[in-house]
């Protein structure tokens, strides 16, 4: 099969440090635009343009299609940096840019359709398994409705979750389906308490033909053996799909907490309450600052330790053991819960001024709480599964 080669010379690929620096340079303007994104319930196009110009969407993209093929650790550092400015930006960036990684797992014909004319083309998603596919010659007829497709206004394709209609008694065939913009409708349902700027609207499809090569089996993502691996051979693309994706919907919260703490520190240094007490001399305030800073450090280090291990397995051509996967899965899901509790304490410590929209505390808190609601961040079920595995029982989760 003929393939498209768009590989960049190594000298044109920025270092991870440079890309993280570019993301951090955007923090001030992202804070300024955050109110506008909330009002529009979608990110300003200028923000998407800035992310594109900085090359940030290319971090996990295959070199064959103009990408950088860098470590996921660089990617998540960029997510956290952007979320310091505006969690909606960090969230949209995370869940859109990670799709370049999954695109590398598809049959190469799919990647050609998306990137052969424009390697900056973006893909949104909703992995809710609400789609239903009927097998037909050459592919499937696909229908369904999905919620929460973050950043869909800025994307020309979408990844959607669904099941193939199977005879009774056959195993479940769950896949991701790649659909072009002409074949789906965006329905504006995004009126929310937080993450307003993500524009996470509904996607509707009715009896659209999808060729076989534009599907990716979830089982292949679980076994780290996908069709695209014969073209995209870097170890990066041999990591479990569930591990990479779950961190894409929890990591922005770490950056948002850092942003909230930074704003709090600026105020706390000089704030005096109505009783004349200095905030920076309050032991309870000092303690929440220390606990929050420590949690950010701890959560970041655990994330990087886990991906050091996952990268090691991939480089050796090994599948990570289930015992480690279920632990990592819980740790990804539990981060937003811890963060939401710390954010609530920071909000309270900021006093009455925190309630005004002229200050960012309320937006940070609302965004963190809404991000915690994602299905992948429901830590209770993942914690129970990890405990069962530690006690010698079989894992009931295959999205690992």
C-alpha positions in Angstrom: 0.0 0.0 0.0 1.3 3.4 -0.9 1.9 5.7 2.1 2.4 9.4 2.4 5.7 10.7 3.7 5.8 14.1 5.4 8.6 13.5 7.8 10.3 16.6 9.2 14.1 16.9 9.5 15.2 16.4 13.1 16.6 19.9 13.2 13.1 21.3 12.8 11.7 19.6 15.8 11.7 21.7 18.9 13.0 20.3 22.2 10.5 19.4 24.9 11.9 22.3 27.0 11.2 24.7 24.2 7.6 23.6 23.7 6.9 23.8 27.5 8.4 27.3 27.5 6.2 28.3 24.6 3.1 27.1 26.5 4.1 29.0 29.6 4.6 32.1 27.6 0.9 32.0 26.7 -0.4 31.9 30.3 -0.9 35.7 30.6 -3.0 36.0 27.4 -4.9 32.9 28.3 -5.9 34.4 31.6 -7.1 37.5 29.8 -9.1 35.6 27.3 -10.7 33.2 29.8 -13.8 35.4 30.4 -14.3 35.7 26.6 -14.2 31.9 26.3 -16.7 31.5 29.0 -19.0 34.0 27.4 -18.8 32.4 24.0 -18.9 28.9 25.5 -16.1 28.0 23.1 -12.4 29.0 22.9 -11.6 32.0 20.8 -10.1 31.1 17.5 -7.1 33.3 18.3 -6.2 30.8 21.1 -6.4 27.8 18.7 -4.2 29.8 16.3 -1.7 30.5 19.1 -1.5 26.8 20.0 -1.0 25.9 16.4 1.7 28.5 15.8 3.6 27.2 18.9 3.5 23.7 17.4 1.8 22.3 20.5 -0.7 20.1 18.6 2.3 18.2 17.0 3.9 16.9 20.2 2.4 13.4 19.9 1.8 13.4 16.1 3.8 11.0 13.9 6.9 12.5 12.3 5.6 11.0 9.0 2.8 13.6 9.1 4.8 16.6 10.4 4.7 15.7 14.1 7.4 15.6 16.7 6.9 12.2 18.4 7.9 13.4 21.8 7.4 11.9 25.2 3.9 12.0 26.7 5.6 13.7 29.7 6.3 16.7 27.5 2.7 16.7 26.4 1.3 16.6 29.9 3.6 19.3 31.0 2.2 21.5 28.2 -1.3 20.6 29.3 -0.6 21.7 32.9 1.1 25.0 31.7 -1.9 26.0 29.6 -4.4 25.1 32.3 -2.5 27.5 34.7 -3.8 30.2 32.4 -7.3 28.8 31.7 -8.4 25.2 32.5 -10.7 25.3 29.5 -7.7 25.8 27.2 -5.7 23.1 28.9 -8.7 20.7 28.7 -9.4 21.3 25.0 -5.8 21.1 24.1 -5.3 17.9 26.0 -8.3 16.0 24.5 -7.7 17.3 21.0 -3.9 17.0 20.8 -4.0 13.5 22.2 -6.0 12.4 19.2 -2.9 12.8 17.0 -1.5 9.9 19.1 -4.5 7.7 18.5 -4.6 8.6 14.8 -1.2 6.9 14.6 -2.8 3.7 15.8 -5.3 3.6 12.9 -4.7 2.0 9.5 -2.5 4.5 7.6 -5.3 5.1 5.0 -7.2 6.9 7.7 -4.3 9.2 8.6 -3.8 10.0 4.9 -7.5 11.2 4.7 -7.0 13.5 7.7 -3.5 14.8 7.2 -2.3 14.4 3.6 -3.5 17.9 2.5 -3.1 19.7 5.9 -1.1 18.1 8.7 -2.5 20.7 11.1 -6.1 19.3 10.9 -7.6 18.7 14.3 -9.9 15.9 15.6 -12.4 16.2 18.5 -14.0 13.2 20.2 -16.6 11.6 22.4 -15.8 8.1 23.4 -19.2 7.4 25.0 -20.1 4.0 23.6 -23.5 5.1 22.4 -22.9 4.6 18.6 -24.3 1.5 16.9 -22.7 0.1 13.8 -24.2 -2.4 11.4 -21.7 -4.3 9.2 -22.1 -3.8 5.5 -19.7 -4.5 2.6 -16.5 -2.7 3.1 -17.4 -1.2 6.5 -20.3 -0.2 8.6 -23.4 2.0 8.8 -23.0 4.1 11.9 -25.6 6.1 13.9 -25.8 7.7 17.3 -25.7 10.8 19.5 -22.8 11.7 21.8 -22.2 14.4 24.3 -19.2 16.3 25.5 -17.2 16.7 22.3 -14.7 19.3 23.6 -13.3 21.8 21.1 -15.5 20.4 18.3 -16.1 23.9 16.8 -12.4 23.9 15.8 -12.1 20.4 14.4 -12.7 18.9 11.0 -13.0 15.3 12.1 -14.3 13.5 15.2 -13.5 10.2 17.0 -16.7 8.6 18.3 -17.2 5.5 20.5 -19.5 2.7 19.6 -20.3 -1.0 19.4 -20.6 -3.3 16.3 -24.0 -5.1 16.2 -23.1 -8.7 17.0 -25.0 -12.0 17.0 -26.2 -13.0 20.4 -23.4 -14.7 22.4 -20.6 -13.0 20.5 -18.0 -10.9 22.4 -18.4 -7.1 22.5 -16.7 -5.3 19.6 -16.0 -1.8 20.9 -14.3 0.7 18.6 -13.4 4.3 17.9 -14.9 5.6 14.6 -13.3 8.4 12.6 -15.9 10.6 11.0 -15.4 13.7 8.7 -17.2 17.0 9.5 -19.5 16.7 6.5 -21.1 13.5 8.0 -22.1 14.8 11.5 -24.1 17.6 13.1 -22.9 19.7 16.1 -25.8 20.5 18.5 -25.1 23.3 21.0 -26.1 21.9 24.4 -23.1 23.3 26.3 -24.7 25.4 29.1 -22.6 24.5 32.2 -21.4 25.5 35.6 -17.7 25.2 34.6 -15.3 24.5 31.7 -17.6 26.8 29.8 -15.0 27.6 27.2 -14.5 24.0 26.1 -17.6 24.1 23.9 -18.2 20.4 24.6 -21.3 20.1 22.4 -23.2 17.1 21.2 -22.5 15.2 18.0 -25.3 13.5 16.0 -24.9 11.0 13.1 -27.6 9.1 11.2 -26.8 6.1 9.1 -23.3 7.2 7.8 -21.1 4.7 6.0 -17.7 4.3 7.6 -15.1 2.2 5.9 -13.3 -0.5 8.0 -10.0 1.4 7.9 -11.5 4.3 9.7 -12.2 2.3 12.9 -9.9 1.4 15.7 -10.7 -1.6 18.0 -10.5 -0.9 21.7 -9.0 -4.3 22.2 -6.1 -3.4 19.9 -5.5 -0.3 22.0 -5.5 -2.5 25.2 -3.0 -5.0 23.8 -0.7 -2.3 22.3 -0.9 -3.9 18.9 -2.8 -1.7 16.5 -2.9 -1.5 12.7 -1.0 1.7 12.6 2.0 0.2 14.4 3.3 -1.2 11.1 3.8 2.4 9.8 4.4 4.3 13.1 7.0 2.2 14.7 8.1 4.5 17.6 7.7 3.1 21.1 5.4 6.1 21.8 2.7 4.3 19.9 3.1 1.0 21.8 1.6 2.4 25.1 -1.9 1.3 26.2 -4.7 3.5 24.9 -6.5 3.7 28.3 -3.4 4.9 30.1 -2.7 7.8 27.6 -6.3 8.9 27.4 -7.2 8.8 31.1 -4.4 11.2 31.8 -5.7 13.5 29.0 -8.9 14.2 31.1 -7.3 14.5 34.5 -4.0 16.4 34.1 -5.5 19.8 33.3 -6.8 19.9 36.8 -3.2 19.9 38.2 -2.3 22.9 36.1 -5.6 24.7 37.1 -4.8 24.2 40.8 -1.3 25.6 40.2 -2.8 28.6 38.5 -5.3 29.1 41.3 -2.5 28.9 43.9 -0.4 31.4 42.0 -3.2 33.9 41.9 -3.9 33.3 45.6 -0.3 33.9 46.5 -0.3 37.2 44.7 -3.2 38.3 46.8 -2.2 36.7 50.1 1.1 38.6 50.2 -0.7 41.9 50.6 -4.3 41.2 51.7 -5.6 42.5 54.9 -9.1 41.4 56.0 -11.9 43.7 57.3 -10.7 43.0 60.9 -7.1 44.2 60.0 -5.5 40.8 60.1 -2.8 40.1 57.5 -3.5 37.0 55.4 0.1 36.1 55.1 0.3 35.8 58.9 -2.7 33.4 59.2 -1.5 29.9 60.2 -4.5 28.2 58.5 -3.7 30.0 55.3 -0.1 29.1 55.5 -1.0 25.5 55.9 -3.4 25.3 52.9 -0.6 27.0 50.8 1.9 24.3 51.9 -0.6 21.4 51.4 -1.6 22.7 47.9 2.0 23.2 46.7 2.9 19.7 48.1 -0.1 18.1 46.3 0.8 19.7 43.0 4.4 18.4 43.3 3.3 14.9 44.4 0.7 14.5 41.6 3.1 15.7 39.0 5.8 13.4 40.1 3.5 10.4 40.2 2.3 11.1 36.6 5.9 11.3 35.4 7.0 8.2 37.3 4.1 6.2 35.8 5.0 7.3 32.2 8.6 6.6 32.8 7.5 3.0 33.5 5.1 2.9 30.6 7.7 4.3 28.2 10.2 1.6 29.4 7.8 -1.2 28.7 7.1 0.2 25.2 10.7 0.6 24.4 11.3 -3.1 25.4 8.3 -4.2 23.4 6.5 -5.4 26.5 2.9 -4.9 27.6 2.6 -3.3 31.1 1.3 -5.8 33.6 -2.3 -5.4 34.7 -1.3 -4.9 38.3 0.5 -1.7 37.3 -2.2 -0.6 34.9 -5.0 -0.6 37.5 -2.8 1.3 39.9 -2.0 4.0 37.3 -5.7 4.1 36.3 -6.8 4.8 39.8 -4.0 7.4 40.3 -5.1 9.3 37.2 -8.8 9.3 38.3 -8.1 10.3 41.9 -6.1 13.4 41.1 -9.1 15.6 40.2 -10.9 14.6 43.5 -7.9 15.6 45.6 -7.5 18.8 43.6 -11.2 19.8 44.0 -10.9 19.5 47.8 -7.8 21.7 47.9 -9.3 24.2 45.5 -12.4 24.5 47.7 -10.1 25.4 50.7 -8.2 27.9 48.7 -11.5 29.5 47.6 -12.6 29.8 51.2 -9.3 31.2 52.3 -9.5 33.9 49.7 -12.4 35.4 51.6 -15.3 37.4 50.4 -13.4 38.8 47.4 -13.4 35.3 45.9 -17.1 35.5 45.0 -16.6 38.3 42.5 -16.1 37.4 38.8 -13.4 40.0 38.6 -11.2 37.5 40.5 -10.4 34.1 38.9 -11.0 31.9 42.0 -14.6 31.0 41.2 -13.7 30.1 37.6 -10.8 27.9 38.7 -13.0 26.1 41.3 -15.9 25.6 38.9 -13.7 24.3 36.1 -11.9 21.9 38.4 -15.3 20.6 39.8 -16.7 20.1 36.3 -13.6 18.3 35.1 -13.9 16.0 38.1 -17.3 14.9 36.8 -15.9 13.2 33.7 -16.7 9.5 33.6 -12.9 8.7 33.5 -12.4 10.6 36.8 -14.9 8.5 38.9 -12.2 7.2 41.2 -14.3 5.0 43.4 -14.8 2.3 40.7 -11.1 2.4 39.8 -10.0 2.3 43.4 -12.3 -0.7 44.0 -10.8 -2.5 41.0 -7.2 -1.8 42.1 -8.0 -3.2 45.6 -9.6 -6.3 44.1 -6.5 -6.9 41.9 -4.2 -6.5 45.0 -6.3 -9.2 46.7 -5.8 -11.6 43.9 -9.0 -11.0 41.9 -9.3 -10.4 38.2 -9.5 -6.9 36.9 -13.0 -6.0 35.6 -11.7 -3.0 33.6 -10.2 -3.3 30.1 -9.9 0.5 29.5 -6.4 0.3 30.9 
